[in-house]
């Protein structure tokens, strides 16, 4: 089967252009929704992806109708490929059922991986430069050293539990344990 997916971002927009293009592309069934692409949960997209079977092809009018980012796109298309489902984007003329389309998609995937690696390298370099200037990364501890000493003193009383001390200090028990370990208690 050829299954289409159409999405517009607001209720004011009309999906008819997409629906016409998907119909012309030969879609047997079309899932459509009016929801912004920034929403993580898109019920119709999820239903569409669940309905696809080996040998089917998912067709979209444009790549940005399917995914929120290149990373999301690569994830979705890779999942389809593993399941034996083809993919076509009408506007960008990408068709993973052909060797040229698979090549273009793999180039997209390589670019996404390259972008992730660049971000990682810049982050590591930035942290290293900050450490060289004497700055530490991360957020400030939830409990000061004085709070940790107070907690240790409270815990010296056998009738006090860590849960009670954590509640008194306004933190979770895990945070209390982490803070006590950090300060050597």
C-alpha positions in Angstrom: 0.0 0.0 0.0 1.0 3.6 -0.5 0.1 5.6 2.6 0.2 9.3 2.8 0.7 11.7 5.7 -0.4 15.4 5.6 0.0 17.9 8.4 -0.7 21.6 8.7 0.4 23.6 11.7 -2.8 25.5 12.6 -6.5 25.0 12.3 -6.6 28.1 10.0 -4.4 26.4 7.4 -5.9 24.2 4.6 -4.2 20.8 3.9 -5.9 20.5 0.5 -2.7 21.2 -1.5 -1.0 18.3 0.3 -4.0 16.0 0.0 -4.3 16.7 -3.7 -0.5 15.9 -4.2 -0.8 12.7 -2.1 -3.9 11.6 -4.1 -2.0 12.3 -7.3 0.9 10.2 -5.9 -1.4 7.2 -5.7 -2.0 7.0 -1.9 -4.5 4.4 -0.9 -4.9 5.9 2.5 -4.0 9.3 3.9 -3.5 10.3 7.6 -3.9 14.0 8.2 -3.7 16.3 11.2 -3.7 19.9 12.2 -1.0 20.2 14.8 2.2 22.1 15.1 5.3 20.2 14.2 6.9 21.1 17.5 4.5 18.9 19.3 6.2 15.6 20.3 2.9 13.7 20.3 1.2 13.6 17.0 -1.6 11.0 17.2 -2.2 10.7 13.4 1.5 10.4 12.6 1.8 7.7 15.3 -1.2 5.9 13.8 0.2 6.2 10.3 3.6 4.8 11.3 1.9 1.9 13.2 -0.2 1.0 10.1 2.8 0.6 7.8 3.7 -2.9 6.9 6.7 -4.5 5.0 6.4 -3.5 1.3 4.3 -0.3 2.0 5.5 3.1 1.1 5.0 6.3 3.2 4.5 9.4 1.1 4.7 13.0 2.3 4.3 16.3 0.4 7.4 17.8 2.0 10.0 16.6 4.6 9.1 19.2 7.1 5.6 17.8 7.3 7.0 14.6 8.7 9.8 15.5 11.1 10.7 18.3 13.5 14.4 18.1 12.8 16.9 16.3 10.6 17.6 14.0 13.5 13.9 13.1 13.8 13.7 12.6 10.1 16.7 10.2 10.1 15.3 8.3 13.0 11.9 7.9 11.3 13.3 6.9 8.0 15.8 4.5 9.5 13.0 2.8 11.4 10.9 2.5 8.2 13.9 1.1 6.3 14.5 -1.6 9.1 10.8 -2.5 8.7 11.0 -2.8 5.0 8.9 0.3 4.4 9.8 2.7 1.6 9.6 6.5 1.8 8.9 9.2 -0.7 8.8 13.0 -0.4 7.1 14.6 -3.3 8.5 18.1 -3.1 12.2 17.1 -2.5 11.9 14.1 -5.0 13.3 11.7 -2.5 12.3 8.0 -2.9 14.1 5.4 -0.8 12.6 2.7 -3.0 15.2 3.6 -5.6 19.0 3.5 -5.3 19.3 7.2 -6.0 16.8 8.0 -3.3 18.6 5.8 -0.8 21.8 7.6 -1.6 20.3 11.0 -1.0 18.8 9.8 2.2 22.1 8.4 3.4 23.7 11.7 2.6 21.1 13.4 4.8 21.9 10.9 7.6 25.7 11.5 7.2 25.1 15.3 7.4 23.0 14.8 10.6 25.7 12.7 12.2 28.3 15.3 11.1 26.2 18.0 12.7 25.9 16.0 16.0 29.6 15.5 16.1 30.4 19.2 15.5 28.0 20.1 18.4 29.7 17.5 20.6 33.2 18.8 19.7 32.2 22.4 20.3 30.7 21.5 23.7 33.8 19.6 24.8 36.1 22.5 23.6 33.9 25.0 25.4 34.0 23.1 28.7 37.8 22.6 28.4 38.3 26.3 27.8 36.1 27.1 30.8 38.0 24.7 33.0 41.3 26.3 31.9 39.9 29.7 33.1 39.0 28.1 36.5 35.3 27.6 35.9 33.4 24.5 36.7 30.6 23.1 34.6 27.2 22.1 35.9 24.8 23.7 38.3 25.4 24.6 41.9 24.8 21.9 44.5 21.4 21.8 45.9 22.8 21.7 49.5 25.6 24.0 50.7 28.4 22.6 52.8 26.8 24.0 55.9 23.5 22.2 55.0 25.4 18.9 54.5 27.1 19.4 57.9 23.7 20.1 59.5 22.2 17.0 57.8 25.1 14.9 59.1 24.6 16.2 62.6 20.9 15.5 62.4 21.6 11.9 61.2 23.8 11.3 64.2 20.5 11.1 66.2 19.4 7.5 65.7 15.8 8.5 65.8 16.1 10.7 62.6 15.7 9.1 59.2 17.3 10.3 55.9 13.8 10.8 54.6 12.9 13.2 57.5 16.2 15.1 57.1 15.7 15.4 53.3 12.2 16.7 53.8 13.4 19.2 56.4 16.1 20.5 54.0 13.6 20.6 51.1 15.4 18.1 48.9 14.9 14.5 47.8 16.5 11.6 49.7 18.7 10.9 46.6 20.0 14.5 46.6 20.7 14.2 50.3 22.7 11.0 49.8 24.6 12.5 46.9 25.5 15.6 48.9 26.6 13.5 51.9 28.8 11.3 49.7 30.2 14.4 48.0 31.3 15.9 51.3 32.6 12.5 52.6 29.9 11.7 55.2 
